[in-house]
Structures are given as C-alpha cells and as structure tokens.
Amino acid sequence: FIREKSLVIDPASQTTFRSALEVRAIRAATPKITTGASALDRLIGGGIEAGTITEIYGDSGSGKTQLALALCVKAQLATDNGGAAGRVLFIDTDDTFRTERVQEIAEASGVDAEQCMHNIRSTRAANFEMQCVALKAAANELADAAEGEYRLVVVDCVMAHLRAEYSGRGDLSERQQTLNSYLSELKKLARAFKVAVVVTNQVMAIPDQFSLGGPQVKSCGGPVMAHNTNTKIFLKKAGRNQKKAVLQHSPFMPYGDCLFSITAAGIVDAVDG
C-alpha cells in the first residue's frame, strides 16, 4: 500500500540516477529534528533525520519514551529553531503516551501546548495485528495534509507485542520474517512521505562467558532490526540526573557517546548533580 503511494508521489525516484552533487544538495535540504540536547544532536549528526528510521533502545527508565515525547514537541518547531514545522503521528503499543508530559515539555519550550497537542495524533495498539493496522492507517493520515504536513512518526515500542506473541524458540523464524515485513513498510513510509521515523525498542541480555562484566545487552530484533534502521542509539542510566546516549550505528557519523539529562523541558544537555 505504501509502495503504490510512493510511485504516485515521485515516479522518477525509482529509476533516475543523480550526481553526487545533486544528492548532496538534497541531503542539505533534508529536515533534521533537534532532540533538545546540543551534545546529542552533534553525536547523531544534527538531529533526527527525515526519510530515515532511527532506533532508540535501552532498559526500562533509560529515557526512550521521554526522548520520543520530546521529539513530538520539537518536530513542530520552526526549521530555523531546530524543528521540522510539521505534525506528528504516535503509535502507542506500551500505553506510554502521556498528554500531561507533552504539555509540560511544550510549556517549558515556549510552545502553545493546546496547539501542540492538536498537532499530535496518537493511536493505541493492543496487539501486533492492531500495530499493523495502525501502520496502514498512518499512510492514509500522512497522505492527508489538509491541516499541515506530518514530519514525524513514532512507534513506542516496536518489539513489545512481537516478543509477547512469538515467545518460543520455534517461533523465532516467523517472528523475524514478520518484523522484517513491518520494518520494510516503515522504510517505504519514511521515504515516500519524507518523514522522520523513530522506533523505540527493548533490550535482551545475551550471556557471554568471556565477559567479566556479565551478560551483554543487545536490542531486540537482531540483524533484522539492524539492517532495517539507519541510526541506532543505545540509552542507559549514567547517574542520578544523567543518562548516556551511545551512537552504535549511523551511515555517516562515527561511534561515540554523550551525556544528557531529562527535565521539565524534555531532553537537555547534561545537568550536574
């Protein structure tokens, strides 16, 4: 369903070759959404990039949903203020979408909270089937720009239902194929509508007999998740008032990390204490 829409929007995109200079100009004009923390923006190359999928994963309490909610506000800022001047779609699989928090971040950011929440459309997906239905509905929502174009799609959390519904070892192959199909549709959506797509993800512990630090923590979804996302950010706790973001994969930025804090204004540069 998304492939058909992408062909209508830009038929030449499937067959036309462009020079590297043209590609550079296109990329220079591609919107990037600020996270709110300048150190984190620098780490990932200027912000969350439109037309791509960014995976944000980490343990409970690491700040995944907080970053996702902050982006819902930041995406609406003017482009010269680090935003993308657009609306937001939020697919909520974990019952994490909180209007109170969105309002708090908006007010602390000097944004009209009522208008901000009007520009965010959310849906609750109680199982993976509903999550797929929500994705199809998202394509229709993105195509309808009557109230303004969308610039951000959030799925929080992308793997929650798949882990619960495909829990046995015998289900792993089918689960990975299902995940691959879902992420493929998300990629088509990101490219066709030129929106930034952010998916949050859970972690799993992998025993490592050679590691003195105990089990390794990996994002759920394995190679299928890695091959279908453009940017991978690992979040973890780093102290009482600080979190650490580790850039583990990017098509143009090196591996690195930075500290940030979570305040009433959302995601900000690290606060001491």
Protein Blocks (a to p, Z undefined) as FASTA:
>chain_A
ZZmmmmmmmmmlmmpccdfklmmmmmmmpccddehiaklmmmnoopacehiacdddddeh
ilpmmmmmmmmmmmmpcfklopaopacddddfkopacfklmmmmmmmnopafklmmmmpc
cdddfbfklmmmmmmmmmmmmmmmknopafbdcdddfklmmmmmmmbfklmmmmmmmmmm
mmmmmmmmmmmnopacdddddddddddfkbcnbpadddehijmlmmmpfbdcddddebjk
bccdddfbdfkbccddddddddfkopadddeZZ
